[in-house]
Amino acid sequence: MSAQFWIIQTFNGISYGALLFLVGSGLSLIFGVMRIVNLSHGAYFLWGGYIALSIIQATGSWALSLPLAALAVAAIGIAMERLFLRSDGFENIRSAVISLGLGVLIALATTAVWARILPSGWSAFVLVTAVASVAVFLLLRRISIVPIETDVLRQVLLTVGFAYLFQQAALDIWGGNNMDINPPAALTQSVAVGGVYLPLYRVFMIGIALVIGVGLWLAMEKTRMGAAVRATVDDAQMARGVGINTNQVSMFIFALGAFLAALGGVIGGAFLGVYPGLDFEMLPLAFAVVIIGGMGSLGGAAIGALAVGLADNFGKALFPEVSYFTLYAPMVLILAIKPTGLFGRE
Amino acid sequence: MMSQTIKIVVVVLALVAFVIIVPTSGSFVVLLATRAMAFAILAMSVDILLGFTGLSSLGQAAYFGVGAYLTAVLATKFHFGLGWDFWLVVVLGMLIGAALAAVFGLFAIRAGGVYFLMITLALGQCVWGLAYRWNSVTGGDNGINLSGRPSFGLDLSNEVTFFYLVFGFFAASMALMYVLIRSPFGRSLVGIRERELRMQILGYNTWLHKYIAFIIAGAFGGLSGVLWAQTNGHVSPETLVLTTSVDALLMVVLGGAGTLIGAVIGAAIVFGMREYLSTLVPWWQYALGAVYVLTILYLPSGLMGVPARIRQARANTAAQNVVEANKELATKT
């Protein structure tokens, strides 16, 4: 194996790590601040890619799709956090959303079962949905929801439920085909560095991750909001005690995490593609990043992302038969030796 | 509250009804029920951990996977397990599940809470990664096709015969696990779930108890994998992805953690949606997602806990009525 092999593989590993940093850092911050294990994070990644595809189709602008898709997914994230991941507040809106969803499901089921009896067309469907929704809403108002703030298992299952919903919705909206996001021609060229041709797009990925990483670090270290976030990560109760609005911090961090994951989805869409199932492929990788680095640590996420990116690349190139094993086994070892990850704090 | 004996009688009657009705209901139902029972054994093994020991494992699909792959590799590469030696494969499947759990448990058991979830997730992904990539043994992405079911006097390729066999394993597993959780050992597991520190102070080696429970769950996971491989005729990495482990957890939470019957009911519902509803309607996954969300938000103790919850709500309203009546009385006098 020549020096060129090592240079190219290292470069590929680092650029993949750059992508993983975008997905993992958000997941890590969400866990650090809210103590929530969010298994919808892969869905945010996928939705970022799909929404970007739609924006590119509508406007033709790739540059525009980056922030817009990420912002759209951040909005979805905020809605999910406010309505479902905390038990106090927005009771009526939550019940209304659930009722409407169940109403549609009931209408779908009735039209499937009594297709012959029911008149076809939208009016009957809407009518059944409306009646069912109101009935469910009246029922739900009498039942209080189970608080999940301290129950990790319930958080996991709830966010998986949403991941399934997002997955099916993506399938219905964008179809099941494998799609690609085409970056502008300027980014598809290669640059020669010391006789090795490096794809410019991967250089761009590393650049974006660096800019975002440094930006996040500055925001965390130098701004008031950042200080509030760090305080919440360290001790949420104490942070509340000294007057930090941890509720607001949670919402902000959840939105930021969804934003970063979606940004990763748009950027990754150019070389991973955008396809059904990508969400649950990225999710364990994102968790590997978070676990190796330590949950709630930004620097840890950067190191973890690099480690996973390199391990994944070299694993696939050197020992393809055990490549995923070489990725997850170190994760097990780190967890067994230092459960809080390399840079995590208890 | 029903007494324990009545509960057992109800469950046994339900199982008898099940085993009588299903074989008369057409081959599709028989196959579906057989597959569901294999999965229900996995769900019960998760319940041993989650419901009785308080360990939520995100990697139970690993044991299911090794059991299934063991069966498939032995059958296709070594022509082993196609006759009487099928029973050996069953034993080996349980042993390999237990052995894997014995290794994984060393890493996992000392971690608590969210770290236990994460480490079991990572361990499950290790096994998935091997199944997915270790082409020379596992067939990689394509998986392994089994050529046919074993036959030893009984011809298991007959769906109804095979249904009876899997039912036998299912009922035996349930009975065994029931005996286990009613034993002093099972009682101490529940004690650990409720308050580990108190059990430690009482002198119990809680690590060892959890470790043994983990191994037992692994053995039953391996058994369910063996049965699954024979039922399905095909194993692939798809069988041991993260979502299989998550589904198994939901089955337990949906039915009611800490009740073996709840795990079975949950398995029937979730499996029914994945394998039956999905053949009927294209929007089945919305229904599955809805079951997840509704279970978590509205069923703190699962379906088995619903009657108690309704009783509780009624008692509360009754108590409230009494309070209000007293208030009224007080204001009148």
Chai-1 contact restraints between the chains, C-beta under 6 A:
chainA,res_idxA,chainB,res_idxB,connection_type,confidence,min_distance_angstrom,max_distance_angstrom,comment,restraint_id
A,L105,B,A290,contact,1.0,0.0,6.0,A-B,restraint_1
A,L108,B,W283,contact,1.0,0.0,6.0,A-B,restraint_2
A,A112,B,V281,contact,1.0,0.0,6.0,A-B,restraint_3
A,I143,B,Y298,contact,1.0,0.0,6.0,A-B,restraint_4
A,I145,B,L297,contact,1.0,0.0,6.0,A-B,restraint_5
A,V146,B,P300,contact,1.0,0.0,6.0,A-B,restraint_6
A,V152,B,V114,contact,1.0,0.0,6.0,A-B,restraint_7
A,L153,B,S56,contact,1.0,0.0,6.0,A-B,restraint_8
A,R154,B,I296,contact,1.0,0.0,6.0,A-B,restraint_9
A,L157,B,L250,contact,1.0,0.0,6.0,A-B,restraint_10
A,L157,B,Y292,contact,1.0,0.0,6.0,A-B,restraint_11
A,L157,B,I296,contact,1.0,0.0,6.0,A-B,restraint_12
A,L158,B,I296,contact,1.0,0.0,6.0,A-B,restraint_13
A,V160,B,V246,contact,1.0,0.0,6.0,A-B,restraint_14
A,G161,B,G289,contact,1.0,0.0,6.0,A-B,restraint_15
A,G161,B,Y292,contact,1.0,0.0,6.0,A-B,restraint_16
A,G161,B,V293,contact,1.0,0.0,6.0,A-B,restraint_17
A,Y164,B,Q285,contact,1.0,0.0,6.0,A-B,restraint_18
A,Y164,B,L288,contact,1.0,0.0,6.0,A-B,restraint_19
A,Y164,B,G289,contact,1.0,0.0,6.0,A-B,restraint_20
A,L165,B,G289,contact,1.0,0.0,6.0,A-B,restraint_21
A,Q168,B,Q285,contact,1.0,0.0,6.0,A-B,restraint_22
A,Q168,B,Y286,contact,1.0,0.0,6.0,A-B,restraint_23
A,P284,B,Q125,contact,1.0,0.0,6.0,A-B,restraint_24
A,I291,B,M118,contact,1.0,0.0,6.0,A-B,restraint_25
A,E321,B,R133,contact,1.0,0.0,6.0,A-B,restraint_26
A,E321,B,W134,contact,1.0,0.0,6.0,A-B,restraint_27
A,S323,B,R133,contact,1.0,0.0,6.0,A-B,restraint_28
A,Y324,B,G129,contact,1.0,0.0,6.0,A-B,restraint_29
A,Y324,B,R133,contact,1.0,0.0,6.0,A-B,restraint_30
A,F325,B,C126,contact,1.0,0.0,6.0,A-B,restraint_31
A,F325,B,G129,contact,1.0,0.0,6.0,A-B,restraint_32
A,F325,B,L130,contact,1.0,0.0,6.0,A-B,restraint_33
A,Y328,B,A122,contact,1.0,0.0,6.0,A-B,restraint_34
A,Y328,B,Q125,contact,1.0,0.0,6.0,A-B,restraint_35
A,Y328,B,C126,contact,1.0,0.0,6.0,A-B,restraint_36
A,Y328,B,G129,contact,1.0,0.0,6.0,A-B,restraint_37
A,A329,B,C126,contact,1.0,0.0,6.0,A-B,restraint_38
A,M331,B,A122,contact,1.0,0.0,6.0,A-B,restraint_39
A,V332,B,F107,contact,1.0,0.0,6.0,A-B,restraint_40
A,V332,B,A122,contact,1.0,0.0,6.0,A-B,restraint_41
A,V332,B,L123,contact,1.0,0.0,6.0,A-B,restraint_42
A,L335,B,I119,contact,1.0,0.0,6.0,A-B,restraint_43
A,A336,B,F107,contact,1.0,0.0,6.0,A-B,restraint_44
A,P339,B,A111,contact,1.0,0.0,6.0,A-B,restraint_45
A,P339,B,Y115,contact,1.0,0.0,6.0,A-B,restraint_46
